Amino acid sequence: SGPCDADELRAAGADVVLTGLTDFPRWLAAYRDGEGDAEALDAARA
């Protein structure tokens, strides 16, 4: 949540943009397990 949308966050250099907090557990598990890079885990693009 916040004043910036996903495109603004990416333009500002965000490695990962989640669509909401409910995406965080899946992202964290994949990150911790070394599955893919930030681009592949970017939930807003999925």
PQR file of N, CA, C, O and H, with PARSE charges and radii, in Angstrom:
ATOM      1  N   SER A   1       0.844  -1.182   0.000 -0.4000 1.5000
ATOM      2  CA  SER A   1       0.000   0.000   0.000 -0.0000 2.0000
ATOM      3  C   SER A   1       0.882   1.235   0.000  0.5500 1.7000
ATOM      4  O   SER A   1       2.057   1.175   0.362 -0.5500 1.4000
ATOM      5  N   GLY A   2       0.324   2.311  -0.394 -0.4000 1.5000
ATOM      6  CA  GLY A   2       1.073   3.556  -0.437 -0.0000 2.0000
ATOM      7  C   GLY A   2       0.656   4.401  -1.610  0.5500 1.7000
ATOM      8  O   GLY A   2      -0.235   4.023  -2.372 -0.5500 1.4000
ATOM      9  H   GLY A   2      -0.631   2.359  -0.688  0.4000 1.0000
ATOM     10  N   PRO A   3       1.295   5.545  -1.762 -0.5600 1.5000
ATOM     11  CA  PRO A   3       0.889   6.487  -2.792  0.2800 2.0000
ATOM     12  C   PRO A   3       1.390   6.145  -4.198  0.5500 1.7000
ATOM     13  O   PRO A   3       0.935   6.748  -5.169 -0.5500 1.4000
ATOM     14  N   CYS A   4       2.309   5.199  -4.326 -0.4000 1.5000
ATOM     15  CA  CYS A   4       2.905   4.878  -5.633 -0.0000 2.0000
ATOM     16  C   CYS A   4       2.319   3.583  -6.185  0.5500 1.7000
ATOM     17  O   CYS A   4       2.089   2.628  -5.443 -0.5500 1.4000
ATOM     18  H   CYS A   4       2.679   4.709  -3.537  0.4000 1.0000
ATOM     19  N   ASP A   5       2.080   3.563  -7.496 -0.4000 1.5000
ATOM     20  CA  ASP A   5       1.609   2.321  -8.108 -0.0000 2.0000
ATOM     21  C   ASP A   5       2.814   1.470  -8.520  0.5500 1.7000
ATOM     22  O   ASP A   5       3.962   1.893  -8.383 -0.5500 1.4000
ATOM     23  H   ASP A   5       2.266   4.340  -8.098  0.4000 1.0000
ATOM     24  N   ALA A   6       2.536   0.277  -9.021 -0.4000 1.5000
ATOM     25  CA  ALA A   6       3.595  -0.672  -9.360 -0.0000 2.0000
ATOM     26  C   ALA A   6       4.566  -0.117 -10.394  0.5500 1.7000
ATOM     27  O   ALA A   6       5.773  -0.332 -10.284 -0.5500 1.4000
ATOM     28  H   ALA A   6       1.603  -0.066  -9.132  0.4000 1.0000
ATOM     29  N   ASP A   7       4.060   0.591 -11.392 -0.4000 1.5000
ATOM     30  CA  ASP A   7       4.941   1.152 -12.422 -0.0000 2.0000
ATOM     31  C   ASP A   7       5.897   2.183 -11.836  0.5500 1.7000
ATOM     32  O   ASP A   7       7.073   2.221 -12.198 -0.5500 1.4000
ATOM     33  H   ASP A   7       3.079   0.766 -11.481  0.4000 1.0000
ATOM     34  N   GLU A   8       5.399   3.010 -10.939 -0.4000 1.5000
ATOM     35  CA  GLU A   8       6.258   4.013 -10.298 -0.0000 2.0000
ATOM     36  C   GLU A   8       7.330   3.346  -9.442  0.5500 1.7000
ATOM     37  O   GLU A   8       8.480   3.785  -9.428 -0.5500 1.4000
ATOM     38  H   GLU A   8       4.444   2.980 -10.644  0.4000 1.0000
ATOM     39  N   LEU A   9       6.953   2.292  -8.733 -0.4000 1.5000
ATOM     40  CA  LEU A   9       7.919   1.582  -7.896 -0.0000 2.0000
ATOM     41  C   LEU A   9       9.020   0.955  -8.746  0.5500 1.7000
ATOM     42  O   LEU A   9      10.197   1.025  -8.394 -0.5500 1.4000
ATOM     43  H   LEU A   9       6.019   1.936  -8.744  0.4000 1.0000
ATOM     44  N   ARG A  10       8.635   0.337  -9.874 -0.4000 1.5000
ATOM     45  CA  ARG A  10       9.639  -0.254 -10.770 -0.0000 2.0000
ATOM     46  C   ARG A  10      10.555   0.821 -11.347  0.5500 1.7000
ATOM     47  O   ARG A  10      11.769   0.635 -11.428 -0.5500 1.4000
ATOM     48  H   ARG A  10       7.678   0.279 -10.160  0.4000 1.0000
ATOM     49  N   ALA A  11       9.965   1.944 -11.746 -0.4000 1.5000
ATOM     50  CA  ALA A  11      10.758   3.044 -12.311 -0.0000 2.0000
ATOM     51  C   ALA A  11      11.739   3.596 -11.287  0.5500 1.7000
ATOM     52  O   ALA A  11      12.808   4.089 -11.647 -0.5500 1.4000
ATOM     53  H   ALA A  11       8.978   2.095 -11.680  0.4000 1.0000
ATOM     54  N   ALA A  12      11.378   3.512 -10.021 -0.4000 1.5000
ATOM     55  CA  ALA A  12      12.248   3.999  -8.951 -0.0000 2.0000
ATOM     56  C   ALA A  12      13.298   2.970  -8.557  0.5500 1.7000
ATOM     57  O   ALA A  12      14.145   3.242  -7.706 -0.5500 1.4000
ATOM     58  H   ALA A  12      10.509   3.112  -9.729  0.4000 1.0000
ATOM     59  N   GLY A  13      13.250   1.773  -9.179 -0.4000 1.5000
ATOM     60  CA  GLY A  13      14.288   0.778  -8.943 -0.0000 2.0000
ATOM     61  C   GLY A  13      13.904  -0.396  -8.067  0.5500 1.7000
ATOM     62  O   GLY A  13      14.777  -1.164  -7.661 -0.5500 1.4000
ATOM     63  H   GLY A  13      12.562   1.552  -9.871  0.4000 1.0000
ATOM     64  N   ALA A  14      12.625  -0.559  -7.761 -0.4000 1.5000
ATOM     65  CA  ALA A  14      12.211  -1.696  -6.935 -0.0000 2.0000
ATOM     66  C   ALA A  14      12.541  -3.004  -7.648  0.5500 1.7000
ATOM     67  O   ALA A  14      12.258  -3.155  -8.837 -0.5500 1.4000
ATOM     68  H   ALA A  14      11.917   0.065  -8.091  0.4000 1.0000
ATOM     69  N   ASP A  15      13.130  -3.937  -6.932 -0.4000 1.5000
ATOM     70  CA  ASP A  15      13.449  -5.247  -7.495 -0.0000 2.0000
ATOM     71  C   ASP A  15      12.218  -6.137  -7.568  0.5500 1.7000
ATOM     72  O   ASP A  15      12.069  -6.925  -8.502 -0.5500 1.4000
ATOM     73  H   ASP A  15      13.359  -3.815  -5.967  0.4000 1.0000
ATOM     74  N   VAL A  16      11.337  -6.011  -6.581 -0.4000 1.5000
ATOM     75  CA  VAL A  16      10.136  -6.835  -6.495 -0.0000 2.0000
ATOM     76  C   VAL A  16       8.971  -5.942  -6.111  0.5500 1.7000
ATOM     77  O   VAL A  16       9.090  -5.103  -5.219 -0.5500 1.4000
ATOM     78  H   VAL A  16      11.458  -5.371  -5.823  0.4000 1.0000
ATOM     79  N   VAL A  17       7.848  -6.125  -6.786 -0.4000 1.5000
ATOM     80  CA  VAL A  17       6.627  -5.391  -6.458 -0.0000 2.0000
ATOM     81  C   VAL A  17       5.524  -6.425  -6.267  0.5500 1.7000
ATOM     82  O   VAL A  17       5.170  -7.138  -7.207 -0.5500 1.4000
ATOM     83  H   VAL A  17       7.751  -6.807  -7.510  0.4000 1.0000
ATOM     84  N   LEU A  18       4.991  -6.507  -5.077 -0.4000 1.5000
ATOM     85  CA  LEU A  18       3.910  -7.440  -4.785 -0.0000 2.0000
ATOM     86  C   LEU A  18       2.576  -6.723  -4.919  0.5500 1.7000
ATOM     87  O   LEU A  18       2.482  -5.522  -4.662 -0.5500 1.4000
ATOM     88  H   LEU A  18       5.279  -5.929  -4.314  0.4000 1.0000
ATOM     89  N   THR A  19       1.549  -7.455  -5.318 -0.4000 1.5000
ATOM     90  CA  THR A  19       0.232  -6.839  -5.458 -0.0000 2.0000
ATOM     91  C   THR A  19      -0.439  -6.626  -4.112  0.5500 1.7000
ATOM     92  O   THR A  19      -1.375  -5.833  -4.003 -0.5500 1.4000
ATOM     93  H   THR A  19       1.626  -8.430  -5.526  0.4000 1.0000
ATOM     94  N   GLY A  20       0.031  -7.326  -3.085 -0.4000 1.5000
ATOM     95  CA  GLY A  20      -0.521  -7.169  -1.741 -0.0000 2.0000
ATOM     96  C   GLY A  20       0.254  -8.026  -0.761  0.5500 1.7000
ATOM     97  O   GLY A  20       1.109  -8.819  -1.155 -0.5500 1.4000
ATOM     98  H   GLY A  20       0.791  -7.970  -3.174  0.4000 1.0000
ATOM     99  N   LEU A  21      -0.045  -7.865   0.511 -0.4000 1.5000
ATOM    100  CA  LEU A  21       0.660  -8.625   1.539 -0.0000 2.0000
ATOM    101  C   LEU A  21       0.387 -10.120   1.455  0.5500 1.7000
ATOM    102  O   LEU A  21       1.197 -10.920   1.924 -0.5500 1.4000
ATOM    103  H   LEU A  21      -0.740  -7.221   0.831  0.4000 1.0000
ATOM    104  N   THR A  22      -0.729 -10.506   0.871 -0.4000 1.5000
ATOM    105  CA  THR A  22      -1.022 -11.936   0.756 -0.0000 2.0000
ATOM    106  C   THR A  22      -0.056 -12.637  -0.200  0.5500 1.7000
ATOM    107  O   THR A  22       0.074 -13.860  -0.154 -0.5500 1.4000
ATOM    108  H   THR A  22      -1.387  -9.857   0.490  0.4000 1.0000
ATOM    109  N   ASP A  23       0.619 -11.883  -1.061 -0.4000 1.5000
ATOM    110  CA  ASP A  23       1.624 -12.454  -1.967 -0.0000 2.0000
ATOM    111  C   ASP A  23       2.963 -12.689  -1.273  0.5500 1.7000
ATOM    112  O   ASP A  23       3.802 -13.438  -1.773 -0.5500 1.4000
ATOM    113  H   ASP A  23       0.514 -10.890  -1.099  0.4000 1.0000
ATOM    114  N   PHE A  24       3.161 -12.050  -0.124 -0.4000 1.5000
ATOM    115  CA  PHE A  24       4.471 -12.099   0.522 -0.0000 2.0000
ATOM    116  C   PHE A  24       4.916 -13.502   0.922  0.5500 1.7000
ATOM    117  O   PHE A  24       6.065 -13.848   0.647 -0.5500 1.4000
ATOM    118  H   PHE A  24       2.479 -11.442   0.282  0.4000 1.0000
ATOM    119  N   PRO A  25       4.079 -14.341   1.555 -0.5600 1.5000
ATOM    120  CA  PRO A  25       4.563 -15.677   1.938  0.2800 2.0000
ATOM    121  C   PRO A  25       5.076 -16.497   0.756  0.5500 1.7000
ATOM    122  O   PRO A  25       6.107 -17.162   0.861 -0.5500 1.4000
ATOM    123  N   ARG A  26       4.355 -16.451  -0.373 -0.4000 1.5000
ATOM    124  CA  ARG A  26       4.791 -17.198  -1.568 -0.0000 2.0000
ATOM    125  C   ARG A  26       6.112 -16.646  -2.085  0.5500 1.7000
ATOM    126  O   ARG A  26       7.017 -17.408  -2.426 -0.5500 1.4000
ATOM    127  H   ARG A  26       3.518 -15.911  -0.458  0.4000 1.0000
ATOM    128  N   TRP A  27       6.224 -15.316  -2.144 -0.4000 1.5000
ATOM    129  CA  TRP A  27       7.455 -14.697  -2.611 -0.0000 2.0000
ATOM    130  C   TRP A  27       8.624 -15.049  -1.690  0.5500 1.7000
ATOM    131  O   TRP A  27       9.706 -15.398  -2.161 -0.5500 1.4000
ATOM    132  H   TRP A  27       5.489 -14.697  -1.867  0.4000 1.0000
ATOM    133  N   LEU A  28       8.403 -14.956  -0.379 -0.4000 1.5000
ATOM    134  CA  LEU A  28       9.471 -15.239   0.580 -0.0000 2.0000
ATOM    135  C   LEU A  28       9.935 -16.687   0.471  0.5500 1.7000
ATOM    136  O   LEU A  28      11.135 -16.959   0.490 -0.5500 1.4000
ATOM    137  H   LEU A  28       7.524 -14.672   0.004  0.4000 1.0000
ATOM    138  N   ALA A  29       8.995 -17.611   0.358 -0.4000 1.5000
ATOM    139  CA  ALA A  29       9.362 -19.024   0.235 -0.0000 2.0000
ATOM    140  C   ALA A  29      10.201 -19.260  -1.017  0.5500 1.7000
ATOM    141  O   ALA A  29      11.207 -19.968  -0.965 -0.5500 1.4000
ATOM    142  H   ALA A  29       8.019 -17.390   0.343  0.4000 1.0000
ATOM    143  N   ALA A  30       9.798 -18.677  -2.131 -0.4000 1.5000
ATOM    144  CA  ALA A  30      10.550 -18.841  -3.374 -0.0000 2.0000
ATOM    145  C   ALA A  30      11.925 -18.189  -3.272  0.5500 1.7000
ATOM    146  O   ALA A  30      12.915 -18.750  -3.742 -0.5500 1.4000
ATOM    147  H   ALA A  30       8.981 -18.102  -2.173  0.4000 1.0000
ATOM    148  N   TYR A  31      11.990 -17.026  -2.671 -0.4000 1.5000
ATOM    149  CA  TYR A  31      13.266 -16.324  -2.505 -0.0000 2.0000
ATOM    150  C   TYR A  31      14.202 -17.129  -1.615  0.5500 1.7000
ATOM    151  O   TYR A  31      15.380 -17.304  -1.929 -0.5500 1.4000
ATOM    152  H   TYR A  31      11.185 -16.570  -2.290  0.4000 1.0000
ATOM    153  N   ARG A  32      13.668 -17.613  -0.510 -0.4000 1.5000
ATOM    154  CA  ARG A  32      14.464 -18.379   0.449 -0.0000 2.0000
ATOM    155  C   ARG A  32      14.976 -19.668  -0.180  0.5500 1.7000
ATOM    156  O   ARG A  32      16.086 -20.109   0.119 -0.5500 1.4000
ATOM    157  H   ARG A  32      12.712 -17.471  -0.255  0.4000 1.0000
ATOM    158  N   ASP A  33      14.170 -20.275  -1.051 -0.4000 1.5000
ATOM    159  CA  ASP A  33      14.562 -21.528  -1.704 -0.0000 2.0000
ATOM    160  C   ASP A  33      15.433 -21.307  -2.930  0.5500 1.7000
ATOM    161  O   ASP A  33      15.876 -22.269  -3.558 -0.5500 1.4000
ATOM    162  H   ASP A  33      13.268 -19.917  -1.294  0.4000 1.0000
ATOM    163  N   GLY A  34      15.686 -20.038  -3.280 -0.4000 1.5000
ATOM    164  CA  GLY A  34      16.540 -19.721  -4.414 -0.0000 2.0000
ATOM    165  C   GLY A  34      15.889 -19.969  -5.759  0.5500 1.7000
ATOM    166  O   GLY A  34      16.580 -20.211  -6.749 -0.5500 1.4000
ATOM    167  H   GLY A  34      15.327 -19.257  -2.770  0.4000 1.0000
ATOM    168  N   GLU A  35      14.569 -19.911  -5.808 -0.4000 1.5000
ATOM    169  CA  GLU A  35      13.848 -20.162  -7.058 -0.0000 2.0000
ATOM    170  C   GLU A  35      13.700 -18.886  -7.859  0.5500 1.7000
ATOM    171  O   GLU A  35      12.909 -18.012  -7.505 -0.5500 1.4000
ATOM    172  H   GLU A  35      14.008 -19.715  -5.004  0.4000 1.0000
ATOM    173  N   GLY A  36      14.445 -18.776  -8.920 -0.4000 1.5000
ATOM    174  CA  GLY A  36      14.319 -17.635  -9.820 -0.0000 2.0000
ATOM    175  C   GLY A  36      14.941 -16.371  -9.276  0.5500 1.7000
ATOM    176  O   GLY A  36      15.532 -16.346  -8.196 -0.5500 1.4000
ATOM    177  H   GLY A  36      15.088 -19.486  -9.208  0.4000 1.0000
ATOM    178  N   ASP A  37      14.787 -15.328 -10.060 -0.4000 1.5000
ATOM    179  CA  ASP A  37      15.313 -14.031  -9.666 -0.0000 2.0000
ATOM    180  C   ASP A  37      14.153 -13.101  -9.346  0.5500 1.7000
ATOM    181  O   ASP A  37      12.993 -13.510  -9.398 -0.5500 1.4000
ATOM    182  H   ASP A  37      14.307 -15.348 -10.937  0.4000 1.0000
ATOM    183  N   ALA A  38      14.456 -11.879  -9.023 -0.4000 1.5000
ATOM    184  CA  ALA A  38      13.430 -10.902  -8.662 -0.0000 2.0000
ATOM    185  C   ALA A  38      12.433 -10.711  -9.792  0.5500 1.7000
ATOM    186  O   ALA A  38      11.239 -10.551  -9.539 -0.5500 1.4000
ATOM    187  H   ALA A  38      15.399 -11.547  -8.980  0.4000 1.0000
ATOM    188  N   GLU A  39      12.897 -10.724 -11.027 -0.4000 1.5000
ATOM    189  CA  GLU A  39      12.005 -10.536 -12.181 -0.0000 2.0000
ATOM    190  C   GLU A  39      10.962 -11.646 -12.238  0.5500 1.7000
ATOM    191  O   GLU A  39       9.780 -11.379 -12.455 -0.5500 1.4000
ATOM    192  H   GLU A  39      13.867 -10.853 -11.233  0.4000 1.0000
ATOM    193  N   ALA A  40      11.393 -12.881 -12.045 -0.4000 1.5000
ATOM    194  CA  ALA A  40      10.471 -14.006 -12.112 -0.0000 2.0000
ATOM    195  C   ALA A  40       9.504 -14.020 -10.942  0.5500 1.7000
ATOM    196  O   ALA A  40       8.399 -14.550 -11.054 -0.5500 1.4000
ATOM    197  H   ALA A  40      12.353 -13.098 -11.868  0.4000 1.0000
ATOM    198  N   LEU A  41       9.909 -13.447  -9.829 -0.4000 1.5000
ATOM    199  CA  LEU A  41       9.079 -13.460  -8.636 -0.0000 2.0000
ATOM    200  C   LEU A  41       8.207 -12.224  -8.513  0.5500 1.7000
ATOM    201  O   LEU A  41       7.485 -12.076  -7.527 -0.5500 1.4000
ATOM    202  H   LEU A  41      10.807 -13.016  -9.738  0.4000 1.0000
ATOM    203  N   ASP A  42       8.258 -11.359  -9.467 -0.4000 1.5000
ATOM    204  CA  ASP A  42       7.506 -10.111  -9.413 -0.0000 2.0000
ATOM    205  C   ASP A  42       6.019 -10.414  -9.560  0.5500 1.7000
ATOM    206  O   ASP A  42       5.531 -10.606 -10.674 -0.5500 1.4000
ATOM    207  H   ASP A  42       8.845 -11.479 -10.268  0.4000 1.0000
ATOM    208  N   ALA A  43       5.306 -10.459  -8.453 -0.4000 1.5000
ATOM    209  CA  ALA A  43       3.903 -10.878  -8.452 -0.0000 2.0000
ATOM    210  C   ALA A  43       3.009  -9.929  -9.231  0.5500 1.7000
ATOM    211  O   ALA A  43       1.975 -10.352  -9.749 -0.5500 1.4000
ATOM    212  H   ALA A  43       5.702 -10.303  -7.549  0.4000 1.0000
ATOM    213  N   ALA A  44       3.372  -8.681  -9.326 -0.4000 1.5000
ATOM    214  CA  ALA A  44       2.529  -7.723 -10.039 -0.0000 2.0000
ATOM    215  C   ALA A  44       2.528  -7.991 -11.538  0.5500 1.7000
ATOM    216  O   ALA A  44       1.598  -7.583 -12.232 -0.5500 1.4000
ATOM    217  H   ALA A  44       4.212  -8.338  -8.905  0.4000 1.0000
ATOM    218  N   ARG A  45       3.545  -8.664 -12.047 -0.4000 1.5000
ATOM    219  CA  ARG A  45       3.615  -8.969 -13.478 -0.0000 2.0000
ATOM    220  C   ARG A  45       3.035 -10.336 -13.794  0.5500 1.7000
ATOM    221  O   ARG A  45       2.838 -10.673 -14.962 -0.5500 1.4000
ATOM    222  H   ARG A  45       4.301  -8.996 -11.483  0.4000 1.0000
ATOM    223  N   ALA A  46       2.761 -11.127 -12.762 -0.4000 1.5000
ATOM    224  CA  ALA A  46       2.265 -12.501 -12.967 -0.0000 2.0000
ATOM    225  C   ALA A  46       0.835 -12.516 -13.454  0.5500 1.7000
ATOM    226  O   ALA A  46       0.269 -13.586 -13.675 -0.5500 1.4000
ATOM    227  H   ALA A  46       2.921 -10.853 -11.813  0.4000 1.0000
TER
END
